Amino acid sequence: MTESNRKPIGVPPRRRPDNLSVQNLVKANRSSGATEGDSTGTSPAAAPLPDTASKQVTFYMAADDLKRAKAAYTGTSGQEMDRSWSDFISRAVLMEVERRERLYNEGEKFQGGARKLAPGRKIQL
């Protein structure tokens, strides 16, 4: 490698509140007061998600199983009326949830589910 004679350009400039970049558009367009019908005065960002709101989920899956699932999705999404890959995955997970509820909980929903799951492998007791 050869040594460069260029001077370092320094740290990036600080963002100013008046600089409305893409990241700031949503924040800039929110009203500062409570929205109509919101008597608590809390911002929508601070409110908990409703039960029907979508939330991103990340998980790991064996590569061969993922290929198999993608092939099944692309091959049947029209016949099964899947709105998206997310819809396909969500329906598959819920089918397993319903099976476990029937098998282990007399068809009733399990209690809980709000706390975060522990990362990594399950601890053997």
FIKOL-635940 format. One record per residue (C-alpha): residue in one letter; x, y, z. Coordinates in steps of 0.2 Angstrom, whole numbers, padded with zeros to 4 digits, always signed. Example, Ala and Ser with C-alpha at 12.3 -4.5 7.8 and 13.67 -1.06 7.14 Angstrom:
! residues 2
a+0062-0022+0039;s+0068-0005+0036;
! end
This chain:
! residues 125
m+0000+0000+0000;t+0006+0018-0004;e+0004+0032+0009;s-0009+0045+0004;n-0006+0063+0005;r-0025+0067+0007;k-0031+0076+0022;p-0044+0068+0033;i-0061+0077+0030;g-0067+0076+0048;v-0083+0070+0056;p-0099+0072+0047;p-0109+0088+0050;r-0122+0088+0064;r-0141+0087+0059;r-0150+0103+0062;p-0169+0102+0067;d-0173+0113+0052;n-0164+0100+0041;l-0180+0090+0036;s-0172+0074+0029;v-0181+0058+0025;q-0178+0052+0043;n-0187+0067+0050;l-0202+0068+0039;v-0213+0058+0050;k-0208+0067+0066;a-0210+0084+0057;n-0227+0080+0051;r-0234+0074+0068;s-0244+0087+0078;s-0237+0092+0094;g-0253+0090+0104;a-0265+0076+0106;t-0274+0068+0091;e-0292+0069+0089;g-0301+0055+0100;d-0285+0054+0111;s-0289+0061+0128;t-0274+0054+0137;g-0262+0066+0127;t-0249+0053+0124;s-0240+0052+0108;p-0244+0038+0096;a-0226+0032+0097;a-0227+0030+0116;a-0244+0020+0115;p-0243+0001+0115;l-0246-0008+0099;p-0264-0014+0096;d-0266-0033+0096;t-0269-0032+0077;a-0254-0021+0073;s-0240-0030+0063;k-0223-0032+0071;q-0207-0037+0063;v-0201-0055+0069;t-0184-0062+0066;f-0179-0080+0067;y-0167-0093+0060;m-0172-0108+0049;a-0162-0121+0041;a-0157-0116+0023;d-0165-0132+0015;d-0181-0129+0025;l-0181-0111+0019;k-0179-0116+0001;r-0193-0128+0003;a-0205-0115+0011;k-0201-0102-0002;a-0204-0115-0016;a-0221-0120-0008;y-0226-0101-0006;t-0221-0097-0024;g-0230-0112-0031;t-0246-0110-0021;s-0248-0092-0016;g-0261-0089-0030;q-0272-0104-0025;e-0270-0101-0006;m-0273-0082-0008;d-0258-0077+0002;r-0256-0058+0002;s-0237-0059+0005;w-0223-0070+0011;s-0226-0063+0029;d-0245-0068+0027;f-0239-0086+0023;i-0227-0087+0038;s-0239-0080+0050;r-0253-0092+0044;a-0241-0107+0046;v-0235-0101+0064;l-0253-0099+0069;m-0258-0116+0063;e-0245-0123+0074;v-0250-0112+0089;e-0268-0118+0087;r-0262-0136+0086;r-0253-0134+0103;e-0268-0125+0111;r-0279-0140+0106;l-0266-0153+0112;y-0260-0145+0128;n-0273-0132+0133;e-0290-0139+0129;g-0291-0127+0114;e-0289-0112+0125;k-0276-0098+0122;f-0261-0099+0133;q-0258-0085+0146;g-0244-0073+0144;g-0233-0070+0129;a-0230-0052+0132;r-0212-0054+0139;k-0197-0056+0128;l-0190-0073+0124;a-0173-0078+0130;p-0160-0077+0116;g-0150-0093+0112;r-0153-0111+0116;k-0166-0117+0129;i-0158-0120+0146;q-0159-0138+0151;l-0165-0140+0169;
! end
